[in-house]
Amino acid sequence: MFEKFDQTSYHQLCDLLGGHHPDLQLILDRYGYPPFWSRPNTFESLVHIILEQQVSLASALAAMNKLKEKIDEVTPARVLLLTDQELRECYFSRQKTAYVRHLAENIVSGALSLTRMEEMDDLTIRSQLKSIKGIGDWTVDIYLIFMLHHQDIFPIGDLAAVNSLKKVKSLSAGVGKEEVLLVAEQFKPYRTIATMLLWHAYLSERNR
């Protein structure tokens, strides 16, 4: 069964991890608690994550803001009323236009329900979301972390989390995914909280 964390338990879980892992405690001592990064479990949030795939957060936010300016409320029905040209004018690439349309169609048809996912386990959610064109493991991981707050996710496809873990654990830059995942295993069953701490260190070191 999956476990969730919330704003009430967040600092307590950070302290628990810090108590067991001196390198994570060092992040807490140096930078304080990480923000409680969270997004509502909505179509808009999932579109935003798709926009963030392989581009800067600033570029994704610019596209999202342009879309909101265009249709006000980002809903599946409103997105499906837009032409490809209108989405391009909102800085959507051809690929991401196709991905977001496919997501919207699946939600409108009832094939996918974000509300029902709140009661599903990680594997079921991963299977359902990955059936949508353009949604892979990184997008699912970010969804599980930010929107559903499942507490034991390590996003192996996220460069910031992986690079921060390599630095914290003094791993060589060339270490592969399998070894990184093995190292992250030591944070079970709180790998999401460890990820938040790793992101916090990564961003703090860059003053972002």
Summary of the structure (lengths in Angstrom):
residues: 208
radius of gyration: 17.9
end to end distance: 35.2
largest distance: 53.3
contacts: 611
relative contact order: 0.15
helix: 65%
strand: 1%
